[in-house]
């Protein structure tokens, strides 16, 4: 497993936490930051998957 997949998954989890906290507190900025971080994590995870596939 490529390190980008691990880092991407961690960003997704952190983004989900931020987004949920933003929803609970009514903080639109925090919610948007969480969504952006989740998206960044998904992209990084996908790139790691491509790198794994390329190595095979």
Order of alpha helices (4+ residues) and beta strands (2+ residues): alpha-alpha
